[in-house]
Amino acid sequence: MEFMQFHPTCLYNLEVKNFLITEAVRGEGGQLKLPETSERFMPRFDPREELAPRDVVARAIDHEIKRLGLDYVHLDISHRDPEFVRGHFPNIHARLLDLGIDMTREPIPVVPAQHYTCGGVRIDLNGRTDLPGLYAAGECSESGLHGANRLASNSLLECFVFGEAAANHIAAHWDDLDPHPAIRPWDESRVTDSDEEVVVQHNWREIRRFMWDYVGIVRTTKRLERAQHRVDLLGREVAEYYGHFRVTPDLVELRNLVEVAGLIVRSALSRKESRGLHYTLDYPETAAEAVDTVLVP
């Protein structure tokens, strides 16, 4: 769970959520620059410059943003022929135009954004977990197809391979499953509707903020421990809230977010090295042997 991929170039726009600028823009000559000076900074980080692997590019952008106190950096492909840009990136060009940005004439403001989880629930080759009857496939699972770093469209491969394997195994062993116990009637006699929905929204924003600040692209043990403290505190708050008020989708999502945040932090703290997408300043070297992180309940 500590191997969390960050897409290096997500559009920085306070009105738009999660609009990713494809890495093909860099592949076709797009350059990463500092906003005020238009200086290219990737040559300082890697000889492959903008064509370095995405985790290297994301760390470089994160470094410059933190070093200079920036909100974003620029991704600039305006030096290429406008017809070439429009022909290769018609959807991105059209969407950016709607937002007042002409990528054929000006740079695109970008920041790294959390993108893909490369680990999760342990499964076998049939997608089975160690809980009878529970299967997992795709981003939520630890299939082994990614390792410590995601490779391009492995997510599609993962869904095809393990999605089909799980479906085939379920179809062949449907009759082997024990019948589930009867679901008891839901008891709402001791809870009330929440009159403080702002608490849920505040906690949601807090998780998002401290996970980005403390468990982001570059980590330290001290920051991870601070995150662990906040996860523990929020967990107690959410448990109390969950026990007193009627369940809502937002409350369930908040509880799940706290749980997953805690798993990511515990996994990151247990890895005393830097490997793939997990980079920590306290353990910058890669250990000689690659070992899975397995959290035992």
Secondary structure, DSSP 8 states (H G I E B T S, - for coil): ---EEEEEEEE--TTS---B--THHHHTT-EEE-TTT--B-GGGT-TTGGGS-HHHHHHHHHHHHHHHT-S-EEEE-TTS-HHHHHHH-HHHHHHHHHTT--TTTS-EEEEEEEEEE---EE--TTSB-SSTT-B--STTEE-SSSTTS--TTHHHHHHHHHHHHHHHHHHHSGGGS-----------TT-B--S-HHHHHHHHHHHHHHHHHHSSSSB-HHHHHHHHHHHHHHHHHHHHHHHHB---HHHHHHHHHHHHHHHHHHHHHH--S-BTTB-BTTS-S--SS--------
